[in-house]
Amino acid sequence: MTDGTGESAPGARRRMPYARRREQLLRVALEEFGRRGYHLTQMEHVAAAAQVSKALLYQHFTSKEELFAEVTEAIVTELTARLNEAVLAERASPHGIRAMIRVLFDYATEEPDAWALVVRHLDKPDDVGVELRELRDRLGTAFADLLLRRRRADPKLTPAELEANERRARLLVPLMYGSMLSMVSWWLEHPDTPRERAEHMALEFIWLGLDRLRTGERLPRE
């Protein structure tokens, strides 16, 4: 209701500016997607949690797919920026892995809804859009770079050996980020465990296991 000058009449409820409303809807959608997952979350859930009508929600987002895409794009942008900054600051591979572990623990602690969404859907990106596939690929690239950093700088390795190392790294990458995500999620459910201990255990599990593989140790095949 206006007073004829375009301003809200006294006592009338002001409408939230478009940008602020969109930000609010994205924040609420993140909470709903994190709690229910993509498939069980409906637009009416988001509208009800935001205390708006479905019609208003659809004014901002034409579909659940579009809404989820914007939510996940924001997660991917922030998390990969944190990871890139942390890893680029470290030259040695174990320090780079330690930095990645610390970033994931920080993110899970500071953004529990976003973390829940990532853990729920990261291994099923084909079901929920390209954004999480991009995050998975970026994580894989970062891990592979850490694994191969010393190898790529070794002048003694032949092109064939470098190619073999690249193939091995691609096989190890899912094991690495899978174990890290699992460790962080386990720690969130067991807060009595000191975070430093959980972080160090994740580092030892990944780095010492990789070190044995790098030295050529293998279990006999059955």
Secondary structure, 3 states (H helix, E strand, C coil): CECCCCCECCCCCCCCCHHHHHHHHHHHHHHHHHHHCCCCCCHHHHHHHHCCCHHHHHHHCCCHHHHHHHHHHHHHHHHHHHHHHHHHCCCCHHHHHHHHHHHHHHHHHHCHHHHHHHHHHCCCHHHHCHHHHHHHHHHHHHHHHHHHHHHHCCCCCCHHHHHHHHHHHHHHHHHHHHHHHHHHHHHHHCCCCCHHHHHHHHHHHHHHHHHHHHCCCCCCCC
